[in-house]
Amino acid sequence: MVTKELLNPNLLRAEYAVRGPILQRAQHLEEQGKKIIYCNIGNPQALSQAPLSYVRQMLSLLEYPELLEHPQSLKLYPKDIVERALLVLKHHPHGMGAYTQSSGIPFIRRAVAEFIAKRDGIPANKDHIILTDGASKGVQAAILALLKNRNDGFLIPIPQYPLYSATISLYGGTQIGYFLDEENHWQLNEGILIESITKAIQEGIHPVAIAVINPGNPTGAVLTLENIRMIIGFAKRHGLAIMADEVYQENVYATGCKFHSFAKVMHELDERDVTLFSFHSVSKGFLGECGHRGGYMELRNIRDDVLAQLVKQQSINLCSNVAGQIATYMMVAPPQPGDESFETYAKEREQILRSLKTKAEILGREINKIEGMSVDVPQGAMYAFVKFELPSDAGMDTSSMNAGERRAYETKRETEYCMSLLEETGICVVPGSGFGQPAGTLHFRTTFLPPQDEIEDLVRKLKKFHERYTKAESIVS
Ligand SMILES: Cc1ncc(COP(=O)(O)O)c(C=O)c1O
C-alpha cells in the first residue's frame, strides 16, 4: 500500500490554508447542527449569490440543444440567447461533449481578444489567448513553464493567495516573498521589492518572475497606475516575467479607485521586452461561477516558439472544460442594449456589485470600531485582511525569539484565536499566517460575501467575541 513517505515530498510540503483545519472543524460543527458563517473562501454562490440568468440560460441550451427545436423555446428563453446558442453551435458544431482545440474554441478566444481590446483600447491577439479551467490552471501552467530548477525563484506578495506558494512548492521551485505595504493601502513598495530580490540573489536564487494580484486577495487593495508602472520597470530591470492575476477586475468599489490592467499599462509604456501572463476568471466579478472552472490566460511580448511550447503544454491536458469555455464567452460577451436579455442582465449585475460594495463598507467601518482591531476598508476584491491585537503572554519574551520562532508563535496565537471564534460564534475565517505577514503582527482574512444581514450579525458577534477573548487572555497572562 502507498504510505505517506512514498509520496512526492513537494506535495507534502505544499500548504493551502483556505481549506485547512479550521474549515474542517467548521464542516464538522455544521454536521452537528451549528450554524456556520463561511467567510473563509471567495465562493459567492455558496453564500447565496444567485447565478446570472443569461449564463445559465445559455449553458442549459447548449447542454441540451434539442431545446432549441422545442416550439416553446422562444417563450422559455430570450430571443438573443437562443440566437447566440445557435451561433455557438455553428462555430462549434460538436457541442459540449467534444474536446476543443487545446487553447480553446477559436471564436471564444476571438471574443476574449475583443473584450480586452474594448476594455483597454489596445490591440489584442486571439492566438495569444489560452482558455483555462479557472485562473488557477493558467497560473499553474505559467509557473510550470518558467521553472527550470529548484533555485528558480518567483516573487510573490506577502500576504498572498496561497495558490502561488502551494504551486511553487508542488513544482519544486523557490518562493521569494515581498511584503505588501500595509501602511500604504497594501500597494507594492519598490524599496521592499529591491530588498527581497537582492537578498534572494545573495542566497543563490535565480528570480524568473513576479506575481502581482490586483485587486488584491487577501488585502482588498486596488493598485494605482503609478504602482503598476513601477512594477513593470522593476520587472524589466531584473529580467522578470510578470504574472498579473486580475481575477477581481470587476470588483472595484472605493470611490476614486480604478482597475488598470497590466496589458494596458505595458502598451502605454510601449514595453516590448517584458513577457506578461495575465489571468482572468468566471469565478469572481459578478458571475461567481466558481464551479464552472472557466477563465483565460493572455500572453504579451511572447515569441512564437515559446507560444508553441505553451500551447503544447495545454495539449497535454487536451483542452479546458467546455462549459467553462462557454461561461468565459458569456463573461466577455454579455448581452448588449437592445437584446431581450439585456435588462435582466444589467439588473442582476448591478444588484450583485452594489451589494458587495455595501458589505465591504459595513465590514470595514464596523471592524474599525472594535478596540484592538483595524482594517483597510476593502477597495476591491472580496476580502478584508484584519489586523488584531492580543495582550502579551506573561512569561513569554518575544524579543529573544528569532524571526522564525516569532512567526511560529504568532501562527499558533492566530490559529487558536480563529478556532475559538469558530467554536463560539460559528464564524469561519482564515488565520493570517496562511497568507504570510511580517513577524510581530496578527491578522485574519474574512470575505464579505455572506448576505448583508449576516455581515451585520458577524461584526456584532466578532466584537463581543474579541472583547471576551482579550479579557480572558489578559486574566491568563
Ligand atoms: C487571487 C486569486 N487568483 C486566482 C484564484 C483562483 O480562481 P479560479 O476559480 O479562477 O481558479 C482565486 C480564487 O479565490 C484568487 O483569489
The ligand as a Gaussian input file, in Angstrom:
#p B3LYP/6-31G(d) Opt

LIG

0 1
 C       -6.246000      35.957000      -6.485000
 C       -6.880000      34.702000      -6.981000
 N       -6.394000      34.136000      -8.084000
 C       -6.921000      33.003000      -8.572000
 C       -7.974000      32.383000      -7.936000
 C       -8.492000      31.107000      -8.493000
 O       -9.636000      31.312000      -9.220000
 P      -10.259000      30.258000     -10.211000
 O      -11.535000      29.785000      -9.574000
 O      -10.496000      31.016000     -11.462000
 O       -9.282000      29.149000     -10.406000
 C       -8.512000      32.934000      -6.774000
 C       -9.605000      32.267000      -6.054000
 O      -10.030000      32.661000      -4.989000
 C       -7.944000      34.135000      -6.285000
 O       -8.410000      34.723000      -5.191000

